[in-house]
């Protein structure tokens, strides 16, 4: 990435980070948001808050769907409805609530991991080191049935939207009172071979497709670091996994990401491997900052939510649900 590209990334991130978020809506966007909620309520897909009950969905979640469809209420309603059907078909709430704690903790190694830190605007910083999926880890991944692999992806996304993002909204952040509804992600391609990327393509595509369809607009800045010389070839066959909005958020920083990343993430919150000061490596548990430690002590093991300033566990059903899933 050239010096001009570094500057462009910094300016784009600063200008567009919260466009379309609560507190940053244009009059036209606010009108579309009002219409969207009215349409959802009329269709029985959303229940507004009352004097005795909370809304069925929070506004940051609703806005994620509306932003994903460029503030077109009808297109957003279609995606929201499709996701509601998907959640019911795959019994997402029960699958998450009944997920075995040890399996849940173990499957984190296959997916982007929260460092426990946040960027300068308060968004959680995730890291995905692709080379860590090679060898025995990939063998373990492939030994699991496609249905259970799919459920694992779902469970970790539920943790992101139900625990990590609400926690980061609760913590002091520069963008207050705007809620945190997206993550900043570093994708590390150091030491990854072309053959490894090719063999992992199905796993990576499945996760990307699921997120785009059912957890839209959860990705903010995506920084690809340590990209190999063959990355343009890889990009040619993976860019179709993402919609245009997501593709525009992906920035290839190459072998020296530090200067740009330090403009987005305070050095104390950026892992040393990427030019920061934080003693954290992919595979480590989240290293919470002082504010997060004060709020929750440590990251809870297993499925969890963060609601109204407290960690809560999902209510389990009578028996563990093993939903049959046809991966998309």
C-alpha positions, -999 to 999 in steps of 0.1 A, spaced: 0 0 0 14 34 -9 16 64 13 -14 79 -5 -34 47 2 -25 50 39 -39 85 40 -70 75 20 -78 46 45 -74 70 74 -96 97 59 -122 72 47 -124 55 81 -127 88 100 -154 102 77 -176 71 71 -173 51 103 -206 61 118 -225 72 87 -259 56 90 -256 48 127 -277 61 155 -270 98 161 -256 102 126 -287 97 104 -297 122 77 -333 133 76 -339 109 47 -323 80 66 -343 88 97 -375 87 77 -365 53 61 -357 40 96 -391 50 109 -408 34 79 -387 2 83 -398 -2 119 -434 4 110 -433 -21 82 -416 -47 105 -442 -42 132 -471 -45 107 -456 -78 95 -452 -92 130 -414 -92 127 -408 -65 154 -424 -54 186 -417 -18 197 -410 -11 233 -440 -6 257 -443 6 292 -439 -29 304 -417 -46 279 -385 -39 259 -385 -39 221 -380 -73 205 -349 -60 187 -326 -31 196 -322 -2 172 -285 -9 163 -295 -43 151 -324 -29 130 -301 -3 115 -275 -29 105 -301 -45 82 -312 -11 69 -276 0 62 -270 -33 44 -298 -24 20 -288 12 16 -318 25 35 -343 8 13 -370 -2 38 -386 -29 16 -353 -46 7 -342 -44 43 -374 -60 54 -369 -89 30 -334 -96 45 -347 -92 80 -376 -116 73 -352 -141 57 -330 -140 87 -359 -145 111 -369 -176 90 -333 -188 91 -331 -184 128 -363 -204 133 -353 -231 108 -319 -237 125 -333 -231 161 -305 -206 166 -315 -195 201 -317 -231 215 -285 -242 197 -266 -213 212 -281 -217 247 -272 -254 248 -238 -253 233 -213 -273 253 -189 -249 270 -157 -269 263 -166 -273 226 -175 -236 224 -142 -225 238 -123 -250 216 -139 -239 184 -127 -203 188 -94 -213 173 -109 -217 139 -124 -182 136 -116 -145 142 -107 -139 178 -114 -108 199 -82 -95 214 -101 -80 243 -92 -45 232 -109 -18 212 -99 7 185 -98 44 190 -135 47 184 -144 19 208 -149 -9 182 -137 -43 193 -105 -55 175 -106 -90 161 -77 -109 146 -78 -139 122 -45 -156 115 -52 -179 86 -19 -199 89 -30 -210 124 -57 -231 107 -32 -253 89 -20 -288 99 -36 -305 129 -61 -276 134 -74 -280 99 -77 -318 104 -97 -312 135 -119 -288 117 -126 -312 89 -133 -341 113 -165 -323 125 -197 -328 105 -207 -300 82 -238 -294 103 -219 -289 135 -192 -267 118 -221 -245 107 -235 -244 142 -201 -234 156 -200 -204 132 -234 -194 143 -226 -197 180 -195 -174 177 -215 -148 157 -242 -149 184 -214 -141 210 -202 -112 189 -236 -95 185 -250 -106 219 -220 -102 242 -190 -84 227 -208 -55 209 -231 -47 238 -202 -48 262 -182 -24 240 -213 -1 238 -215 -1 276 -178 8 281 -166 44 277 -157 51 241 -150 81 219 -181 78 198 -206 79 228 -235 78 228 -235 60 194 -237 23 202 -210 0 190 -224 -24 163 -194 -33 142 -159 -47 147 -125 -38 133 -108 -69 119 -71 -77 111 -67 -107 87 -32 -119 90 -19 -139 60 17 -143 72 32 -177 64 0 -189 46 6 -209 14 -15 -208 -17 -24 -245 -12 -36 -238 24 -58 -209 12 -72 -231 -15 -79 -260 9 -96 -236 34 -117 -219 8 -149 -238 16 -146 -231 53 -139 -194 47 -167 -190 21 -193 -206 44 -185 -182 72 -185 -152 49 -218 -162 33 -235 -168 67 -224 -135 81 -233 -114 50 -268 -129 50 -277 -131 87 -253 -107 106 -251 -78 81 -230 -47 87 -211 -61 116 -177 -55 99 -162 -21 99 -126 -16 88 -110 -49 75 -72 -47 73 -54 -75 55 -18 -77 68 13 -96 57 -3 -104 23 18 -127 1 27 -120 -35 -1 -143 -47 -28 -123 -28 -41 -107 -60 -49 -142 -73 -67 -151 -40 -86 -118 -41 -98 -126 -76 -117 -157 -64 -128 -145 -29 -141 -111 -36 -173 -125 -49 -181 -137 -13 -187 -102 -2 -212 -75 -12 -199 -42 -26 -202 -24 8 -180 -50 25 -154 -51 -3 -150 -13 1 -140 -18 37 -112 -42 29 -77 -26 28 -45 -45 20 -17 -32 42 10 -56 33 42 -63 53 44 -31 74 9 -24 87 21 -6 119 19 31 108 -16 28 95 -29 5 122 -16 28 149 -37 56 134 -68 34 140 -58 16 171 -39 29 201 -5 12 204 -14 -2 239 -44 -19 223 -26 -32 192 -8 -65 193 30 -63 190 29 -85 158 12 -56 140 32 -27 153 17 -21 187 26 -28 223 0 -54 234 14 -87 245 -12 -108 227 -10 -135 201 -37 -153 181 -49 -181 203 -46 -161 235 -76 -154 256 -89 -118 254 -67 -93 271 -92 -70 286 -84 -33 292 -90 -16 325 -125 -5 318 -136 -39 306 -120 -56 335 -138 -34 359 -171 -41 341 -170 -79 339 -138 -91 356 -130 -116 328 -146 -129 297 -170 -156 306 -166 -191 293 -193 -204 269 -223 -188 254 -231 -155 271 -249 -122 267 -242 -87 280 -275 -70 290 -280 -38 309 -245 -38 324 -244 -74 334 -232 -108 320 -261 -133 317 -262 -168 304 -288 -179 279 -316 -200 293 -312 -236 284 -340 -258 270 -348 -291 287 -325 -310 264 -296 -302 240 -308 -293 206 -290 -309 176 -306 -291 147 -301 -306 113 -286 -279 91 -281 -276 54 -250 -253 51 -253 -225 26 
